[in-house]
Amino acid sequence: MYTIGSAALQVSVLDPVADRERFGTRYCTGGFIFQVTDGRLGPLLSGPTYPDAFNCFDGQGIPDAFHLSPLRPGDAAAPALVIGIGMCDLTANQVVEFASWEVETSPSRLVLRTVGALEGHGYRLARTVAVRERTVHAGVRLANTGQSMIPLRWYPHPFFPQPATDELCLLNVPLALRAHPAYELADSGFIRRRAWPWTEGQFLALDHEARSSLVVLQRHPLVGMVAATCSYVPAFFPIWGNPRTFSFEPYLERSVYPRQELAWHIDYHF
């Protein structure tokens, strides 16, 4: 595991090789933020099974995923290329061959690079994780190096501990909530819990009208509030929580054509 930090925060990032037992076919293996720790307050991130257990599907910390847009070969039964993971047998839900990463390290910054190719598909991917004071920067740059279009469907999955208040998060985009047993929209504009405490996972896809880059204010039991600033306009946008954690998942959906590059980032302000 790699560790970078500032005077305020320590960020643990999984090593794509040494931590391979923590990876499956869902989350990108380079730039997986496993934990953010405040030197005075302790760990600031959670997970669906944290702190008792860990599994590759649920994860913890701030993982992110390209797995919904696999690059498939002509033979539909053959392994597919999943960006940031490698060759995957999606029927058996197994990684056949992991992506190989080059890693540049410094005390406050990691840059991880990998490439992948399959028949007419090809990509070059760079991940940056950096810390400055109380801000954690997670950046992505994807280049299409093949002859076929990449139907990109990517999302981050930050896991925060459930806050002390029922208020969860506030978005800077117009939204509406469908009737739901676990969530409602408060007069303050915050999405808040209903019928707490829960006994199982609670999922809701938001009805939103985002036209600008996303900002989310997330209640936090230790630091009070975390601000997440995204460089992109979200498409599909679900929220999810269980008794241990709450997460928002703003999807980035684009068509990346040959010889095109796309870069985006999220900054988490703790």
C-alpha positions in Angstrom: 0.0 0.0 0.0 1.2 3.5 -0.9 1.0 6.3 1.6 1.0 10.0 0.8 0.0 13.0 2.9 0.2 16.5 4.2 0.5 17.9 7.7 -3.2 17.3 8.1 -4.1 14.1 6.3 -2.6 10.7 5.4 -3.9 9.0 2.3 -3.6 5.2 1.8 -3.7 4.0 -1.8 -3.7 0.3 -2.8 -0.7 -1.0 -4.6 -1.9 -2.6 -7.9 0.5 -5.6 -7.3 1.1 -6.0 -3.6 -2.6 -5.5 -2.7 -4.0 -7.7 -5.6 -6.1 -9.8 -3.2 -8.2 -6.7 -2.6 -9.2 -6.4 -6.3 -11.9 -8.0 -8.4 -13.7 -7.1 -11.6 -15.5 -4.0 -10.3 -13.0 -1.3 -9.2 -10.1 0.2 -10.9 -6.8 -1.2 -9.6 -4.7 2.0 -10.0 -5.5 5.0 -7.8 -7.9 3.1 -5.4 -8.0 5.4 -2.3 -8.4 2.9 0.6 -8.5 5.3 3.5 -8.0 9.0 4.4 -6.8 9.5 8.0 -6.8 12.7 10.1 -3.8 12.7 12.5 -6.1 13.9 15.3 -9.5 12.4 14.4 -8.5 9.1 12.9 -9.9 7.3 9.8 -12.4 9.5 7.8 -13.7 6.9 5.3 -15.9 3.9 5.7 -17.4 1.0 3.6 -20.4 -1.3 3.4 -18.6 -3.8 5.7 -16.1 -1.5 7.4 -14.5 -2.0 9.9 -15.3 -5.7 10.5 -14.6 -7.1 7.0 -13.6 -6.3 3.4 -14.6 -7.9 0.1 -13.7 -7.0 -3.5 -17.2 -6.1 -4.6 -18.2 -3.8 -1.8 -14.8 -2.1 -1.2 -14.1 0.8 1.1 -12.7 4.2 1.0 -13.0 5.9 -2.4 -12.9 3.3 -5.2 -14.0 4.1 -8.7 -15.2 1.9 -11.6 -15.0 1.5 -15.4 -16.5 -2.0 -15.3 -19.9 -1.0 -16.8 -18.1 -0.2 -20.2 -16.1 -3.3 -20.9 -14.3 -3.5 -24.3 -15.5 -6.7 -25.8 -13.9 -8.9 -28.4 -15.7 -10.3 -31.5 -16.2 -13.6 -29.6 -18.8 -12.6 -27.0 -17.8 -15.6 -24.8 -14.1 -14.6 -24.7 -12.6 -12.4 -21.9 -13.3 -8.6 -22.2 -10.9 -5.8 -21.5 -12.0 -3.7 -18.5 -10.3 -0.3 -18.3 -8.0 0.0 -15.3 -8.4 -3.7 -14.4 -7.3 -5.9 -17.3 -8.7 -8.9 -19.0 -11.8 -10.2 -17.3 -14.0 -13.3 -17.6 -17.2 -11.5 -16.9 -19.3 -14.6 -16.9 -17.2 -16.2 -14.2 -16.6 -12.7 -12.6 -12.8 -13.3 -12.5 -9.8 -11.3 -13.6 -7.8 -13.3 -16.1 -4.9 -10.9 -16.4 -4.4 -7.8 -14.4 -3.3 -4.5 -16.0 0.3 -3.5 -15.4 0.9 -0.1 -13.9 3.9 2.3 -13.8 3.9 4.3 -10.6 5.6 7.6 -9.8 5.7 8.5 -6.1 6.4 11.5 -4.1 5.5 12.4 -0.5 2.2 14.1 -1.5 1.4 12.7 -4.9 1.1 9.5 -6.9 0.8 9.1 -10.6 -0.2 5.7 -12.0 -0.2 4.8 -15.7 -1.3 1.8 -17.7 -2.3 0.8 -21.2 -4.6 -1.8 -22.7 -5.5 -3.2 -26.1 -7.9 -5.8 -27.5 -8.6 -6.3 -31.2 -9.7 -2.8 -32.4 -9.8 -1.3 -28.9 -7.0 0.5 -27.1 -6.5 2.9 -24.3 -3.9 4.8 -22.3 -4.9 5.7 -18.7 -3.3 7.9 -16.1 -4.5 8.3 -12.5 -3.3 11.0 -10.1 -3.9 11.0 -6.4 -2.5 14.1 -4.6 -2.9 15.7 -1.2 -2.6 19.4 -0.3 -3.5 20.5 3.2 -7.0 19.0 3.7 -7.8 18.4 0.0 -7.5 15.0 -1.7 -7.3 15.3 -5.5 -8.3 12.3 -7.6 -7.6 12.9 -11.3 -8.2 10.7 -14.4 -7.0 11.0 -18.0 -8.1 8.5 -20.6 -6.9 8.4 -24.2 -8.4 6.2 -26.9 -5.5 4.7 -28.8 -7.5 2.1 -30.8 -9.7 2.2 -33.9 -13.0 1.7 -32.1 -15.0 4.1 -30.0 -14.9 3.7 -26.2 -18.4 3.9 -24.6 -17.2 5.3 -21.3 -19.4 4.8 -18.3 -17.4 5.6 -15.1 -18.3 6.4 -11.5 -16.7 7.1 -8.2 -18.0 5.4 -5.1 -16.9 7.4 -2.0 -17.9 5.7 1.3 -18.5 8.0 4.2 -19.5 7.0 7.8 -23.1 7.7 8.5 -23.4 11.1 10.1 -24.9 11.8 13.5 -27.7 13.9 11.9 -30.3 12.5 9.5 -29.1 15.1 6.9 -26.8 13.4 4.4 -25.8 15.5 1.5 -26.6 18.8 -0.4 -26.1 19.1 -4.2 -25.7 22.2 -6.3 -28.0 20.9 -9.0 -31.8 20.9 -9.2 -33.2 17.5 -8.2 -36.3 15.7 -7.1 -36.6 12.6 -5.0 -39.2 9.9 -5.8 -41.1 8.5 -2.8 -38.7 6.2 -1.0 -38.8 4.5 2.4 -35.2 5.6 3.4 -34.7 9.0 1.8 -36.5 12.4 1.6 -35.7 16.0 0.7 -35.5 18.3 3.7 -36.6 21.9 3.7 -32.9 22.8 4.0 -32.3 21.2 0.6 -30.3 18.3 2.1 -31.2 14.7 1.2 -31.9 13.1 4.6 -32.5 9.7 6.0 -35.9 8.3 6.9 -36.8 5.4 9.2 -33.3 5.3 10.7 -31.6 3.1 11.8 -31.7 0.9 8.7 -31.1 -2.8 8.6 -30.1 -3.2 5.0 -28.8 -1.3 1.9 -30.9 1.6 0.5 -30.5 2.6 -3.1 -32.1 5.5 -5.0 -31.5 7.0 -8.4 -31.9 10.8 -8.2 -34.0 12.7 -10.7 -31.8 15.7 -11.4 -31.3 18.4 -14.0 -27.6 19.1 -13.8 -26.3 21.6 -16.3 -23.0 22.4 -14.6 -20.1 20.7 -12.8 -21.2 19.0 -9.6 -20.5 20.1 -6.0 -21.7 17.9 -3.1 -21.6 18.8 0.6 -21.6 15.7 2.7 -22.3 15.6 6.4 -19.5 13.8 8.4 -19.5 12.7 12.0 -15.9 13.7 12.7 -15.1 16.7 10.5 -18.6 18.1 10.2 -18.7 18.4 6.4 -16.8 17.1 3.4 -17.1 19.0 0.1 -16.7 17.1 -3.2 -16.1 19.2 -6.3 -16.4 17.4 -9.6 -15.1 18.7 -12.9 -17.9 17.1 -14.9 -21.7 17.2 -15.2 -23.2 14.0 -13.8 -25.4 11.7 -15.9 -27.0 8.8 -14.0 -26.7 9.7 -10.3 -27.7 7.2 -7.6 -27.1 7.4 -3.9 -26.7 4.3 -1.6 -26.3 3.6 2.1 -26.5 0.9 4.7 -26.2 1.0 8.5 -22.4 1.5 8.2 -21.9 3.9 5.3 -23.4 6.4 2.8 -22.3 7.1 -0.7 -23.1 9.1 -3.8 -22.2 7.9 -7.3 -22.2 10.7 -9.9 -21.7 8.9 -13.3 -19.6 10.3 -16.1 -20.9 9.0 -19.5 -19.1 9.9 -22.7 -18.3 8.5 -26.1 -14.5 8.7 -26.5 -13.5 8.3 -30.2 -10.2 7.2 -31.6 -7.3 9.7 -31.0 -9.5 11.6 -28.4 -8.5 12.2 -24.8 -10.8 13.0 -21.9 -9.6 14.2 -18.5 -11.7 14.8 -15.3 -11.2 15.0 -11.6 -12.9 15.1 -8.2 -11.4 17.1 -5.2 -12.5 16.0 -1.7 -12.1 18.7 0.8 -11.9 17.3 4.4 
